[in-house]
Amino acid sequence: MSYLPWDEIGLMTGCLLIGWLSTYKQFTIRRWTYPIGMVTQIFWLWTTSKHGQWVIFGGAIIFVFIYARGVYVHWWKGEE
């Protein structure tokens, strides 16, 4: 019985979107990098905990805070 590796599909899709969106000059498109990055971290946390990769798991937790800061700065705080 075969199955779809949803964690790997989520990781690949999220990482590709983050890379693609981060290259836009338009701020209104580029700022989507941060919420998509936060969602992608769910897949990183799941996959690394499932495989016991605890150093990468720790790195993913750090990236959650990095993306959360980006969401705060570019979505809630707004332009000053």
N, CA, C and O atoms as CSV, one atom per row, in Angstrom:
chain,resi,resn,atom,element,x,y,z
A,1,MET,N,N,0.845,-1.177,0.000
A,1,MET,CA,C,0.000,0.000,0.000
A,1,MET,C,C,0.892,1.243,0.000
A,1,MET,O,O,1.750,1.399,0.869
A,2,SER,N,N,0.688,2.109,-0.964
A,2,SER,CA,C,1.497,3.320,-1.031
A,2,SER,C,C,0.733,4.485,-0.402
A,2,SER,O,O,-0.493,4.465,-0.288
A,3,TYR,N,N,1.470,5.462,-0.012
A,3,TYR,CA,C,0.872,6.642,0.603
A,3,TYR,C,C,1.604,7.884,0.113
A,3,TYR,O,O,2.736,7.812,-0.365
A,4,LEU,N,N,0.941,9.008,0.242
A,4,LEU,CA,C,1.579,10.267,-0.100
A,4,LEU,C,C,2.318,10.805,1.112
A,4,LEU,O,O,1.735,10.907,2.192
A,5,PRO,N,N,3.570,11.146,0.959
A,5,PRO,CA,C,4.320,11.710,2.093
A,5,PRO,C,C,3.960,13.189,2.279
A,5,PRO,O,O,4.679,14.072,1.812
A,6,TRP,N,N,2.839,13.450,2.965
A,6,TRP,CA,C,2.329,14.814,3.100
A,6,TRP,C,C,3.338,15.751,3.753
A,6,TRP,O,O,3.399,16.936,3.425
A,7,ASP,N,N,4.127,15.213,4.676
A,7,ASP,CA,C,5.118,16.080,5.313
A,7,ASP,C,C,6.155,16.551,4.298
A,7,ASP,O,O,6.553,17.715,4.315
A,8,GLU,N,N,6.590,15.665,3.424
A,8,GLU,CA,C,7.579,16.043,2.419
A,8,GLU,C,C,6.980,16.965,1.358
A,8,GLU,O,O,7.640,17.892,0.889
A,9,ILE,N,N,5.734,16.707,0.986
A,9,ILE,CA,C,5.057,17.571,0.010
A,9,ILE,C,C,4.885,18.972,0.599
A,9,ILE,O,O,5.093,19.968,-0.094
A,10,GLY,N,N,4.507,19.047,1.870
A,10,GLY,CA,C,4.361,20.338,2.537
A,10,GLY,C,C,5.675,21.082,2.635
A,10,GLY,O,O,5.732,22.291,2.412
A,11,LEU,N,N,6.733,20.359,2.971
A,11,LEU,CA,C,8.061,20.987,3.049
A,11,LEU,C,C,8.496,21.545,1.704
A,11,LEU,O,O,8.932,22.693,1.617
A,12,MET,N,N,8.382,20.751,0.673
A,12,MET,CA,C,8.835,21.175,-0.645
A,12,MET,C,C,8.005,22.343,-1.160
A,12,MET,O,O,8.556,23.319,-1.671
A,13,THR,N,N,6.695,22.253,-1.031
A,13,THR,CA,C,5.820,23.319,-1.513
A,13,THR,C,C,6.086,24.624,-0.760
A,13,THR,O,O,6.213,25.687,-1.367
A,14,GLY,N,N,6.170,24.531,0.563
A,14,GLY,CA,C,6.416,25.728,1.364
A,14,GLY,C,C,7.747,26.368,1.062
A,14,GLY,O,O,7.835,27.586,0.904
A,15,CYS,N,N,8.782,25.560,0.981
A,15,CYS,CA,C,10.121,26.105,0.710
A,15,CYS,C,C,10.199,26.738,-0.676
A,15,CYS,O,O,10.827,27.783,-0.846
A,16,LEU,N,N,9.568,26.117,-1.659
A,16,LEU,CA,C,9.560,26.700,-2.999
A,16,LEU,C,C,8.801,28.021,-3.026
A,16,LEU,O,O,9.245,28.980,-3.657
A,17,LEU,N,N,7.656,28.075,-2.344
A,17,LEU,CA,C,6.891,29.318,-2.288
A,17,LEU,C,C,7.662,30.434,-1.584
A,17,LEU,O,O,7.670,31.578,-2.037
A,18,ILE,N,N,8.303,30.089,-0.482
A,18,ILE,CA,C,9.090,31.083,0.253
A,18,ILE,C,C,10.213,31.627,-0.631
A,18,ILE,O,O,10.424,32.838,-0.695
A,19,GLY,N,N,10.920,30.747,-1.299
A,19,GLY,CA,C,11.999,31.182,-2.185
A,19,GLY,C,C,11.486,32.036,-3.331
A,19,GLY,O,O,12.103,33.044,-3.678
A,20,TRP,N,N,10.371,31.647,-3.920
A,20,TRP,CA,C,9.805,32.375,-5.051
A,20,TRP,C,C,9.296,33.750,-4.613
A,20,TRP,O,O,9.602,34.758,-5.250
A,21,LEU,N,N,8.526,33.791,-3.535
A,21,LEU,CA,C,7.930,35.053,-3.095
A,21,LEU,C,C,8.962,36.038,-2.560
A,21,LEU,O,O,8.781,37.250,-2.676
A,22,SER,N,N,10.032,35.531,-1.982
A,22,SER,CA,C,11.034,36.430,-1.404
A,22,SER,C,C,11.813,37.203,-2.460
A,22,SER,O,O,12.518,38.155,-2.129
A,23,THR,N,N,11.697,36.810,-3.726
A,23,THR,CA,C,12.436,37.489,-4.785
A,23,THR,C,C,11.637,38.602,-5.462
A,23,THR,O,O,12.174,39.320,-6.305
A,24,TYR,N,N,10.362,38.753,-5.103
A,24,TYR,CA,C,9.546,39.802,-5.692
A,24,TYR,C,C,9.959,41.180,-5.193
A,24,TYR,O,O,10.324,41.336,-4.028
A,25,LYS,N,N,9.904,42.177,-6.066
A,25,LYS,CA,C,10.182,43.551,-5.660
A,25,LYS,C,C,8.967,44.174,-4.972
A,25,LYS,O,O,9.106,45.053,-4.122
A,26,GLN,N,N,7.777,43.708,-5.351
A,26,GLN,CA,C,6.554,44.237,-4.754
A,26,GLN,C,C,6.421,43.779,-3.317
A,26,GLN,O,O,6.401,42.583,-3.026
A,27,PHE,N,N,6.329,44.750,-2.423
A,27,PHE,CA,C,6.217,44.424,-1.000
A,27,PHE,C,C,4.934,43.657,-0.691
A,27,PHE,O,O,4.940,42.761,0.154
A,28,THR,N,N,3.840,43.994,-1.358
A,28,THR,CA,C,2.557,43.348,-1.067
A,28,THR,C,C,2.581,41.860,-1.385
A,28,THR,O,O,1.824,41.094,-0.789
A,29,ILE,N,N,3.423,41.441,-2.300
A,29,ILE,CA,C,3.591,40.011,-2.596
A,29,ILE,C,C,4.664,39.411,-1.693
A,29,ILE,O,O,4.483,38.322,-1.147
A,30,ARG,N,N,5.773,40.114,-1.536
A,30,ARG,CA,C,6.918,39.602,-0.771
A,30,ARG,C,C,6.571,39.350,0.696
A,30,ARG,O,O,7.135,38.449,1.316
A,31,ARG,N,N,5.657,40.128,1.253
A,31,ARG,CA,C,5.354,39.961,2.678
A,31,ARG,C,C,4.632,38.649,2.983
A,31,ARG,O,O,4.540,38.258,4.147
A,32,TRP,N,N,4.114,37.958,1.952
A,32,TRP,CA,C,3.482,36.656,2.165
A,32,TRP,C,C,4.508,35.581,2.541
A,32,TRP,O,O,4.136,34.495,2.985
A,33,THR,N,N,5.788,35.883,2.363
A,33,THR,CA,C,6.842,34.942,2.737
A,33,THR,C,C,6.721,34.519,4.198
A,33,THR,O,O,6.930,33.349,4.520
A,34,TYR,N,N,6.389,35.449,5.081
A,34,TYR,CA,C,6.396,35.176,6.521
A,34,TYR,C,C,5.252,34.272,6.985
A,34,TYR,O,O,5.520,33.313,7.710
A,35,PRO,N,N,3.998,34.518,6.614
A,35,PRO,CA,C,2.960,33.569,7.041
A,35,PRO,C,C,3.136,32.179,6.419
A,35,PRO,O,O,2.881,31.168,7.074
A,36,ILE,N,N,3.570,32.131,5.163
A,36,ILE,CA,C,3.807,30.825,4.535
A,36,ILE,C,C,4.965,30.121,5.224
A,36,ILE,O,O,4.937,28.903,5.397
A,37,GLY,N,N,5.976,30.873,5.617
A,37,GLY,CA,C,7.095,30.298,6.358
A,37,GLY,C,C,6.659,29.701,7.684
A,37,GLY,O,O,7.138,28.639,8.080
A,38,MET,N,N,5.745,30.387,8.373
A,38,MET,CA,C,5.258,29.854,9.655
A,38,MET,C,C,4.494,28.551,9.457
A,38,MET,O,O,4.651,27.608,10.233
A,39,VAL,N,N,3.668,28.500,8.417
A,39,VAL,CA,C,2.919,27.264,8.137
A,39,VAL,C,C,3.875,26.134,7.763
A,39,VAL,O,O,3.673,24.988,8.165
A,40,THR,N,N,4.909,26.455,6.997
A,40,THR,CA,C,5.880,25.443,6.587
A,40,THR,C,C,6.618,24.857,7.795
A,40,THR,O,O,7.005,23.689,7.776
A,41,GLN,N,N,6.813,25.654,8.831
A,41,GLN,CA,C,7.513,25.157,10.015
A,41,GLN,C,C,6.760,24.020,10.701
A,41,GLN,O,O,7.374,23.189,11.370
A,42,ILE,N,N,5.448,23.975,10.544
A,42,ILE,CA,C,4.680,22.847,11.086
A,42,ILE,C,C,5.194,21.539,10.487
A,42,ILE,O,O,5.375,20.549,11.195
A,43,PHE,N,N,5.425,21.548,9.178
A,43,PHE,CA,C,5.933,20.349,8.510
A,43,PHE,C,C,7.356,20.044,8.957
A,43,PHE,O,O,7.698,18.878,9.152
A,44,TRP,N,N,8.198,21.072,9.125
A,44,TRP,CA,C,9.558,20.844,9.616
A,44,TRP,C,C,9.533,20.235,11.016
A,44,TRP,O,O,10.244,19.267,11.287
A,45,LEU,N,N,8.723,20.793,11.895
A,45,LEU,CA,C,8.661,20.282,13.269
A,45,LEU,C,C,8.157,18.844,13.291
A,45,LEU,O,O,8.689,18.008,14.021
A,46,TRP,N,N,7.146,18.560,12.503
A,46,TRP,CA,C,6.591,17.207,12.455
A,46,TRP,C,C,7.625,16.206,11.931
A,46,TRP,O,O,7.856,15.162,12.541
A,47,THR,N,N,8.238,16.536,10.804
A,47,THR,CA,C,9.178,15.609,10.165
A,47,THR,C,C,10.414,15.365,11.027
A,47,THR,O,O,10.844,14.223,11.188
A,48,THR,N,N,10.982,16.431,11.577
A,48,THR,CA,C,12.203,16.256,12.365
A,48,THR,C,C,11.943,15.528,13.678
A,48,THR,O,O,12.793,14.769,14.144
A,49,SER,N,N,10.770,15.753,14.282
A,49,SER,CA,C,10.471,15.011,15.516
A,49,SER,C,C,10.193,13.542,15.204
A,49,SER,O,O,10.557,12.660,15.981
A,50,LYS,N,N,9.549,13.283,14.070
A,50,LYS,CA,C,9.246,11.901,13.673
A,50,LYS,C,C,10.526,11.098,13.436
A,50,LYS,O,O,10.571,9.902,13.724
A,51,HIS,N,N,11.554,11.746,12.916
A,51,HIS,CA,C,12.807,11.061,12.588
A,51,HIS,C,C,13.899,11.277,13.633
A,51,HIS,O,O,15.029,10.823,13.450
A,52,GLY,N,N,13.571,11.965,14.723
A,52,GLY,CA,C,14.536,12.147,15.801
A,52,GLY,C,C,15.696,13.072,15.460
A,52,GLY,O,O,16.787,12.926,16.012
A,53,GLN,N,N,15.476,14.009,14.569
A,53,GLN,CA,C,16.522,14.959,14.179
A,53,GLN,C,C,16.382,16.208,15.052
A,53,GLN,O,O,15.815,17.215,14.628
A,54,TRP,N,N,16.898,16.126,16.255
A,54,TRP,CA,C,16.596,17.138,17.273
A,54,TRP,C,C,17.324,18.454,17.064
A,54,TRP,O,O,16.826,19.498,17.485
A,55,VAL,N,N,18.475,18.436,16.431
A,55,VAL,CA,C,19.172,19.693,16.157
A,55,VAL,C,C,18.395,20.495,15.107
A,55,VAL,O,O,18.223,21.706,15.251
A,56,ILE,N,N,17.932,19.829,14.068
A,56,ILE,CA,C,17.130,20.499,13.048
A,56,ILE,C,C,15.790,20.926,13.643
A,56,ILE,O,O,15.267,21.978,13.276
A,57,PHE,N,N,15.230,20.141,14.544
A,57,PHE,CA,C,14.004,20.505,15.247
A,57,PHE,C,C,14.209,21.823,15.997
A,57,PHE,O,O,13.357,22.710,15.946
A,58,GLY,N,N,15.337,21.946,16.688
A,58,GLY,CA,C,15.657,23.196,17.387
A,58,GLY,C,C,15.784,24.366,16.425
A,58,GLY,O,O,15.321,25.469,16.715
A,59,GLY,N,N,16.407,24.125,15.289
A,59,GLY,CA,C,16.511,25.171,14.271
A,59,GLY,C,C,15.148,25.596,13.747
A,59,GLY,O,O,14.915,26.777,13.487
A,60,ALA,N,N,14.247,24.626,13.593
A,60,ALA,CA,C,12.889,24.945,13.134
A,60,ALA,C,C,12.149,25.803,14.153
A,60,ALA,O,O,11.378,26.686,13.778
A,61,ILE,N,N,12.379,25.550,15.438
A,61,ILE,CA,C,11.760,26.379,16.475
A,61,ILE,C,C,12.276,27.810,16.378
A,61,ILE,O,O,11.508,28.761,16.523
A,62,ILE,N,N,13.571,27.964,16.134
A,62,ILE,CA,C,14.138,29.306,15.963
A,62,ILE,C,C,13.505,29.996,14.763
A,62,ILE,O,O,13.188,31.184,14.824
A,63,PHE,N,N,13.318,29.254,13.667
A,63,PHE,CA,C,12.689,29.839,12.486
A,63,PHE,C,C,11.233,30.225,12.739
A,63,PHE,O,O,10.741,31.173,12.126
A,64,VAL,N,N,10.536,29.520,13.621
A,64,VAL,CA,C,9.174,29.931,13.987
A,64,VAL,C,C,9.207,31.353,14.544
A,64,VAL,O,O,8.369,32.179,14.182
A,65,PHE,N,N,10.167,31.643,15.419
A,65,PHE,CA,C,10.277,32.986,15.988
A,65,PHE,C,C,10.683,34.015,14.935
A,65,PHE,O,O,10.208,35.150,14.960
A,66,ILE,N,N,11.554,33.624,14.017
A,66,ILE,CA,C,11.963,34.537,12.945
A,66,ILE,C,C,10.772,34.889,12.064
A,66,ILE,O,O,10.545,36.061,11.762
A,67,TYR,N,N,10.015,33.881,11.652
A,67,TYR,CA,C,8.845,34.145,10.815
A,67,TYR,C,C,7.758,34.882,11.593
A,67,TYR,O,O,7.053,35.715,11.023
A,68,ALA,N,N,7.612,34.591,12.877
A,68,ALA,CA,C,6.635,35.314,13.697
A,68,ALA,C,C,6.995,36.792,13.767
A,68,ALA,O,O,6.113,37.649,13.712
A,69,ARG,N,N,8.269,37.093,13.887
A,69,ARG,CA,C,8.700,38.495,13.889
A,69,ARG,C,C,8.384,39.146,12.550
A,69,ARG,O,O,7.942,40.294,12.508
A,70,GLY,N,N,8.606,38.426,11.458
A,70,GLY,CA,C,8.273,38.955,10.134
A,70,GLY,C,C,6.782,39.224,9.978
A,70,GLY,O,O,6.385,40.232,9.393
A,71,VAL,N,N,5.954,38.317,10.504
A,71,VAL,CA,C,4.502,38.536,10.461
A,71,VAL,C,C,4.139,39.769,11.273
A,71,VAL,O,O,3.330,40.589,10.840
A,72,TYR,N,N,4.738,39.899,12.449
A,72,TYR,CA,C,4.446,41.059,13.292
A,72,TYR,C,C,4.859,42.363,12.605
A,72,TYR,O,O,4.086,43.319,12.554
A,73,VAL,N,N,6.067,42.389,12.086
A,73,VAL,CA,C,6.593,43.624,11.487
A,73,VAL,C,C,5.854,43.982,10.203
A,73,VAL,O,O,5.537,45.152,9.988
A,74,HIS,N,N,5.574,43.006,9.346
A,74,HIS,CA,C,5.024,43.304,8.032
A,74,HIS,C,C,3.510,43.187,7.930
A,74,HIS,O,O,2.935,43.588,6.918
A,75,TRP,N,N,2.846,42.645,8.955
A,75,TRP,CA,C,1.387,42.509,8.896
A,75,TRP,C,C,0.699,43.313,10.000
A,75,TRP,O,O,-0.220,44.080,9.711
A,76,TRP,N,N,1.121,43.156,11.256
A,76,TRP,CA,C,0.422,43.828,12.352
A,76,TRP,C,C,0.941,45.237,12.600
A,76,TRP,O,O,0.157,46.168,12.783
A,77,LYS,N,N,2.225,45.390,12.605
A,77,LYS,CA,C,2.808,46.693,12.920
A,77,LYS,C,C,2.580,47.688,11.785
A,77,LYS,O,O,2.258,48.851,12.027
A,78,GLY,N,N,2.747,47.232,10.562
A,78,GLY,CA,C,2.502,48.067,9.398
A,78,GLY,C,C,3.572,49.114,9.163
A,78,GLY,O,O,4.623,49.114,9.805
A,79,GLU,N,N,3.282,50.002,8.233
A,79,GLU,CA,C,4.225,51.067,7.862
A,79,GLU,C,C,4.226,52.154,8.916
A,79,GLU,O,O,3.173,52.510,9.445
A,80,GLU,N,N,5.381,52.678,9.221
A,80,GLU,CA,C,5.475,53.790,10.175
A,80,GLU,C,C,5.794,55.078,9.476
A,80,GLU,O,O,5.911,56.119,10.122
